[in-house]
Amino acid sequence: MKTRDELYEDMFRAMNQFHKLKFGDIMQNMNKADFIVMNVIMKKGQDDKMTISELASTARMLPSAISRTLRGLEEKGYVERTINKNDRRNTYVELTAEGKKQTSAVQREMRDFGKTVMAKLDEQEMNQLILYLNNIYSIAEKELEARKIKDRKERKHE
């Protein structure tokens, strides 16, 4: 029988394996960061212009990483930046027609990949997996927040 520590290691190893998957191999002409940024803009909807700070926040990426990614996407002709005429401090970014086409193609490919993989599980297994993953995420998120608060309090008392 495994110890709790061994089980924790096995769980984190299993979760970490997904980072090793090379999804970029099925994403033509873009990398993971490109797809994340383009997907966030595409999901914006009707008014698919976003400020760069809104994009960075939604994509959960640092502004420097967003700028680097946008520069590459502009070079490929997938995004355009425009400056707000009323407030020149705000720069908007939006997908070009080619950017929308590429994002849709990768979304279809990723959806097909996900369906094919998940088809190997029955509905009950899928529902259980989703429940477990959401539960683990929620617990981990609360624990990280509690540790941040504890760390702040300890630093105040030093």
C-alpha positions in Angstrom: 0.0 0.0 0.0 1.3 3.4 -0.9 1.9 6.2 1.6 0.1 9.5 1.4 3.4 11.1 0.2 3.7 8.6 -2.6 0.1 9.2 -3.6 0.7 13.0 -3.7 3.8 12.4 -5.9 1.8 10.1 -8.2 -1.0 12.6 -8.5 1.3 15.6 -9.3 3.3 13.4 -11.8 0.1 12.4 -13.5 -1.1 16.0 -13.7 2.3 17.3 -14.9 2.4 14.8 -17.8 -0.1 16.9 -19.7 2.5 19.8 -19.9 4.7 17.4 -21.9 2.1 16.8 -24.6 3.1 18.7 -27.7 -0.2 20.3 -28.8 1.8 22.6 -31.0 2.2 19.6 -33.3 -1.4 19.9 -34.3 -1.6 23.7 -34.3 -0.5 24.8 -37.8 1.4 28.1 -38.0 1.1 28.9 -34.3 2.4 28.0 -30.9 0.5 27.6 -27.6 0.8 31.3 -26.6 -0.4 32.4 -30.1 -3.4 30.1 -29.7 -4.3 31.3 -26.2 -4.1 34.9 -27.2 -6.0 34.4 -30.5 -8.6 32.3 -28.8 -9.2 34.9 -26.1 -9.7 37.6 -28.7 -12.0 35.3 -30.7 -14.2 34.5 -27.7 -14.7 38.2 -27.1 -17.6 38.0 -29.5 -19.2 40.7 -31.5 -16.9 43.5 -30.4 -13.8 41.5 -30.8 -11.5 44.4 -30.0 -9.7 44.2 -26.7 -7.2 46.4 -24.9 -3.9 44.9 -24.3 -4.3 45.0 -20.5 -7.7 43.3 -20.8 -6.2 40.7 -23.0 -3.3 40.1 -20.6 -5.7 39.7 -17.7 -8.1 37.4 -19.5 -5.3 35.2 -21.0 -3.5 35.2 -17.6 -0.3 36.2 -19.2 2.3 38.9 -18.3 2.0 42.1 -20.4 5.6 41.5 -21.7 4.6 38.0 -22.9 1.4 39.4 -24.5 3.5 42.1 -26.3 6.0 39.5 -27.6 3.2 37.2 -28.7 1.3 40.0 -30.4 4.4 41.1 -32.3 4.8 37.6 -33.8 1.0 37.5 -34.6 1.2 40.8 -36.3 4.1 39.6 -38.5 2.0 36.6 -39.5 -0.9 38.9 -40.3 -3.2 37.4 -37.7 -3.8 40.4 -35.5 -3.9 44.2 -35.8 -3.3 46.8 -33.2 -5.1 50.2 -33.3 -4.8 53.2 -31.0 -7.9 54.7 -29.4 -8.3 58.1 -31.0 -10.0 59.5 -27.8 -7.5 58.1 -25.4 -4.1 57.4 -27.0 -3.0 55.5 -23.9 -5.3 52.6 -24.9 -4.2 50.3 -27.7 -6.8 47.8 -29.0 -6.0 44.5 -30.6 -8.3 42.4 -32.9 -8.0 39.4 -35.2 -7.7 39.9 -38.9 -9.8 37.8 -41.3 -6.8 35.4 -41.6 -6.4 35.3 -37.8 -10.1 34.4 -37.4 -9.7 31.7 -40.0 -6.5 30.2 -38.4 -8.1 30.4 -34.9 -11.2 28.6 -36.1 -9.2 25.9 -37.8 -7.1 25.2 -34.6 -10.3 25.3 -32.4 -11.8 22.6 -34.7 -8.6 20.5 -34.5 -8.4 20.8 -30.7 -12.1 20.0 -30.3 -11.7 16.9 -32.6 -8.6 15.8 -30.6 -10.4 16.2 -27.3 -13.5 14.3 -28.5 -11.3 11.5 -29.8 -9.4 11.2 -26.5 -12.5 11.5 -24.3 -14.4 9.0 -26.5 -12.2 6.4 -24.8 -14.0 7.0 -21.5 -17.6 6.3 -20.8 -19.9 9.1 -19.7 -19.8 8.1 -16.0 -15.9 8.1 -16.1 -15.9 11.5 -17.8 -18.3 13.0 -15.2 -16.3 11.6 -12.3 -13.0 12.9 -13.8 -14.4 16.4 -14.3 -15.8 16.4 -10.7 -12.5 15.3 -9.3 -10.4 17.7 -11.3 -12.7 20.6 -10.4 -12.6 19.6 -6.7 -8.8 19.4 -6.7 -8.5 22.7 -8.4 -10.9 24.4 -6.0 -9.0 23.0 -3.0 -5.6 23.9 -4.4 -6.8 27.5 -5.2 -8.1 28.0 -1.7 -4.9 26.5 -0.2 -2.7 28.8 -2.3 -4.7 31.8 -1.2 -4.5 30.8 2.4 -0.7 30.4 2.2 -0.4 33.8 0.5 -2.3 35.4 3.3 -0.3 33.6 6.0 3.0 34.6 4.2 1.9 38.3 4.2 1.0 38.2 7.9 4.4 36.6 8.8 6.3 39.2 6.8 4.4 42.0 8.6 5.5 40.6 12.0 9.2 40.4 11.0 
